């Protein structure tokens, strides 16, 4: 399994930064997530707009897409706050429109 789709879509300089974080065994899992979050938040909007959409995005109502975009673009939210708000949006959807749960990808050390 190759790198995640979003990583493949990033310009080389950002991709290299994220790969270096993943390979840094001195970081805890939380530190890795936080550093990656900071990089993703610093991406120019032109790069963010071209990131691949999650599975099932095309089936979502336009109002839901708009709400998710607003959450994604809210720079005042922490990663955890963003996750909670996105989860709340998905819980309002009928079950058939909710995104599938991500597959288990093994231990973090085997992902890259």
PAZAPA-4460 file (N, C-alpha, C; in steps of 0.05 Angstrom, whole numbers, plus 32768, in hexadecimal, padded with zeros to 4 digits):
% residues 112
    n_x    n_y    n_z   ca_x   ca_y   ca_z    c_x    c_y    c_z   seq   type   mol
   8011   7FE8   8000   8000   8000   8000   8012   8019   8000     1      X     A
   800C   802B   7FED   801C   8044   7FEB   8013   8058   8000     2      X     A
   801E   8070   7FFD   8016   8085   8010   7FF8   808D   800C     3      X     A
   7FEC   8099   8020   7FD0   80A2   801D   7FCC   80B4   8004     4      X     A
   7FB4   80B4   7FFA   7FAE   80C4   7FE2   7FB5   80E2   7FE6     5      X     A
   7FAE   80EC   7FFE   7FB3   8109   8003   7FD1   810F   8001     6      X     A
   7FE2   80FC   800A   7FFF   8100   800A   8009   8100   7FED     7      X     A
   7FFE   80EF   7FDD   8006   80EE   7FC1   7FFF   8108   7FB2     8      X     A
   7FEA   8116   7FBC   7FE1   812E   7FAE   7FF0   8147   7FB7     9      X     A
   8001   8145   7FCC   800F   815C   7FD6   8028   8163   7FC5    10      X     A
   802F   817D   7FC4   8048   8184   7FB7   8060   8176   7FC5    11      X     A
   8076   8171   7FB7   808C   8161   7FC3   8096   816C   7FDE    12      X     A
   8098   8186   7FE1   80A3   8191   7FFA   8092   818A   8012    13      X     A
   8077   818B   800F   8066   8184   8025   8066   8165   802A    14      X     A
   8066   8156   8014   8067   8139   8016   8080   8130   8026    15      X     A
   8097   813C   801F   80B0   8135   802D   80AF   813C   804B    16      X     A
   80A2   8152   8052   80A0   815A   806E   808F   8145   807D    17      X     A
   8079   813D   8071   8067   812A   807F   8074   810E   8081    18      X     A
   8082   8106   806C   8090   80EC   806D   80A6   80ED   8082    19      X     A
   80B4   8103   8085   80C8   8105   809A   80BC   8103   80B6    20      X     A
   80A5   810F   80BA   8097   810C   80D3   8090   80EF   80D9    21      X     A
   8085   80E2   80C5   807E   80C5   80C9   8096   80B4   80CF    22      X     A
   80AD   80BB   80C5   80C5   80AB   80C9   80D4   80B2   80E2    23      X     A
   80CC   80C7   80F0   80D9   80D0   8108   80CF   80BF   8120    24      X     A
   80DE   80AB   8128   80D6   8099   813D   80D7   80A7   8159    25      X     A
   80E3   80BE   815A   80E5   80CD   8174   80CA   80DA   817B    26      X     A
   80B8   80DD   8167   809E   80E9   816C   808A   80D5   8175    27      X     A
   8078   80DE   8187   8061   80CD   818E   804D   80CF   8178    28      X     A
   8039   80BD   8179   8024   80BE   8165   8016   80D9   8165    29      X     A
   8010   80E3   817D   8002   80FD   817F   8014   8113   8174    30      X     A
   802E   8113   8179   803F   8127   816E   8040   8126   8150    31      X     A
   8040   810E   8145   803F   810B   8128   8026   8118   811C    32      X     A
   800F   8110   8128   7FF5   811B   811F   7FF5   813A   8121    33      X     A
   7FFF   8144   8137   7FFF   8161   813A   8010   816F   8126    34      X     A
   8028   8165   8121   803A   8171   810D   802E   816F   80F1    35      X     A
   8022   8159   80EA   8016   8156   80D0   7FFE   8169   80CE    36      X     A
   7FEF   816B   80E3   7FD8   817E   80E3   7FE2   819B   80DE    37      X     A
   7FF8   81A2   80EA   8003   81BD   80E6   800B   81C1   80C9    38      X     A
   8017   81AD   80BD   801F   81AF   80A1   8006   81B2   808F    39      X     A
   7FF2   81A1   8094   7FDA   81A2   8084   7FCC   81BD   8087    40      X     A
   7FCC   81C8   809F   7FBF   81E2   80A3   7FCF   81F8   8095    41      X     A
   7FE8   81F5   8091   7FF9   8209   8084   7FF8   8208   8066    42      X     A
   7FEB   81F4   805B   7FEA   81F1   803D   7FDC   8209   8031    43      X     A
   7FE5   8213   801B   7FD6   8227   800C   7FBB   821C   8004    44      X     A
   7FA7   822E   8002   7F8C   8225   7FFB   7F8C   8218   7FDF    45      X     A
   7F9E   8220   7FCE   7F9F   8214   7FB3   7FA7   81F7   7FB5    46      X     A
   7FB8   81F0   7FC8   7FC0   81D4   7FCB   7FAA   81C5   7FD9    47      X     A
   7F9E   81D1   7FEE   7F89   81C3   7FFD   7F71   81BD   7FEB    48      X     A
   7F6B   81CF   7FD9   7F54   81CB   7FC7   7F58   81B3   7FB5    49      X     A
   7F70   81AC   7FAF   7F76   8196   7F9D   7F7B   817B   7FAB    50      X     A
   7F78   817B   7FC5   7F7B   8161   7FD3   7F64   814F   7FCC    51      X     A
   7F68   8135   7FCB   7F52   8123   7FC4   7F3C   8124   7FDA    52      X     A
   7F24   8122   7FD1   7F0D   8121   7FE3   7F0B   8105   7FEF    53      X     A
   7EFF   8103   8007   7EFC   80E9   8013   7EE7   80D8   8004    54      X     A
   7EE9   80BD   8007   7ED6   80AC   7FFA   7EB9   80B4   8001    55      X     A
   7EA7   80B3   7FED   7E8B   80BA   7FF2   7E85   80D7   7FF0    56      X     A
   7E99   80E8   7FEC   7E95   8105   7FEB   7E80   810D   7FD6    57      X     A
   7E81   8100   7FBF   7E6F   8106   7FA9   7E52   8101   7FB0    58      X     A
   7E4C   80EF   7FC3   7E31   80E9   7FCB   7E25   80FC   7FDF    59      X     A
   7E35   810C   7FEB   7E2C   811E   8001   7E1B   8135   7FF6    60      X     A
   7E06   813D   8005   7DF7   8155   7FFD   7E09   816D   7FFD    61      X     A
   7E03   8181   7FEB   7E14   8198   7FE9   7E16   81A7   8003    62      X     A
   7E00   81A9   8013   7E01   81B7   802D   7E15   81A9   8040    63      X     A
   7E17   818F   803F   7E2A   8181   8050   7E47   8186   8046    64      X     A
   7E4B   8186   802C   7E66   818D   8021   7E6E   81A9   802A    65      X     A
   7E5B   81BC   8028   7E62   81D7   8030   7E69   81D9   804E    66      X     A
   7E5A   81CB   805E   7E5F   81CB   807B   7E7A   81BF   8081    67      X     A
   7E81   81A9   8073   7E9B   819C   8078   7EB2   81AE   806E    68      X     A
   7EAE   81BC   8058   7EC2   81CF   804E   7EC7   81E5   8063    69      X     A
   7EB1   81F0   806F   7EB4   8205   8083   7EC4   81FB   809B    70      X     A
   7EBE   81E3   80A3   7ECD   81D7   80BA   7EEA   81D4   80B2    71      X     A
   7EEF   81C9   809B   7F0B   81C5   8092   7F1A   81DF   8091    72      X     A
   7F0D   81F4   8088   7F1B   820D   8084   7F1C   821F   809D    73      X     A
   7F10   8216   80B3   7F10   8226   80CC   7F2B   8221   80DA    74      X     A
   7F3C   8235   80D7   7F57   8232   80E3   7F58   8235   8101    75      X     A
   7F41   823D   810D   7F41   8240   812A   7F3D   8225   8139    76      X     A
   7F34   8211   812A   7F2F   81F7   8136   7F48   81E6   813A    77      X     A
   7F49   81D8   8151   7F5E   81C5   8154   7F57   81AC   8144    78      X     A
   7F6A   819A   8141   7F65   8181   8133   7F4E   8172   8140    79      X     A
   7F4E   8171   815A   7F39   8162   8168   7F1E   816F   8165    80      X     A
   7F1D   818A   8166   7F04   8198   8162   7EF9   8194   8146    81      X     A
   7F0B   8194   8133   7F03   8190   8117   7EF8   8173   8114    82      X     A
   7F05   8160   811F   7EFB   8144   811E   7EDF   8141   812A    83      X     A
   7EDB   814E   8141   7EC1   814D   814F   7EAB   815A   813E    84      X     A
   7EB1   8170   8132   7E9D   817E   8122   7E96   816E   8109    85      X     A
   7EAA   8163   80FC   7EA6   8152   80E5   7E95   813A   80EC    86      X     A
   7E9C   812E   8102   7E8D   8116   810C   7E6F   811E   8110    87      X     A
   7E6A   8135   811C   7E4F   813E   8121   7E40   8142   8106    88      X     A
   7E4D   814D   80F2   7E41   8150   80D8   7E39   8135   80CC    89      X     A
   7E4B   8121   80CE   7E45   8107   80C3   7E2F   80F9   80D3    90      X     A
   7E2D   80FD   80EC   7E18   80F0   80FC   7DFC   80FA   80F5    91      X     A
   7DFB   8112   80E9   7DE1   811D   80E1   7DD8   8111   80C6    92      X     A
   7DEA   8104   80B8   7DE3   80F8   809E   7DD5   80DE   80A1    93      X     A
   7DC5   80D6   808D   7DBA   80BB   808D   7DD1   80A7   808B    94      X     A
   7DCE   808F   8097   7DE4   807C   8097   7DF0   8076   807B    95      X     A
   7DDF   8075   8066   7DEA   806F   804C   7DFC   8085   8040    96      X     A
   7DFB   809D   804C   7E0C   80B2   8042   7E25   80B7   8053    97      X     A
   7E26   80A9   806A   7E3D   80AC   807B   7E55   809F   806E    98      X     A
   7E6D   80AB   8072   7E84   809F   8066   7E8B   8084   8072    99      X     A
   7E97   8073   8063   7E9F   8059   806E   7EB5   805D   8082   100      X     A
   7EB6   804B   8095   7ECC   804C   80A8   7EE6   8046   809A   101      X     A
   7EFC   8054   80A1   7F15   804E   8093   7F1E   8032   809A   102      X     A
   7F2B   8025   8087   7F36   800A   808C   7F4C   800B   80A0   103      X     A
   7F4F   7FF6   80AF   7F66   7FF4   80C2   7F7F   7FF0   80B2   104      X     A
   7F93   8001   80B6   7FAB   8000   80A6   7FC3   7FF5   80B4   105      X     A
   7FBE   7FE7   80CA   7FD5   7FDB   80D8   7FE1   7FEF   80EC   106      X     A
   7FF6   7FE6   80FA   8003   7FF8   810D   800F   8010   80FF   107      X     A
   8010   8027   810D   801A   803F   8100   8036   803C   80F4   108      X     A
   8047   802C   80FF   8062   8028   80F5   8063   801B   80DA   109      X     A
   804D   800E   80D2   804C   8000   80B8   803E   8010   80A2   110      X     A
   8036   8028   80A8   8026   8037   8094   8036   8044   807F   111      X     A
   804F   804A   8083   8060   8057   806E   8077   8045   8069   112      X     A
***
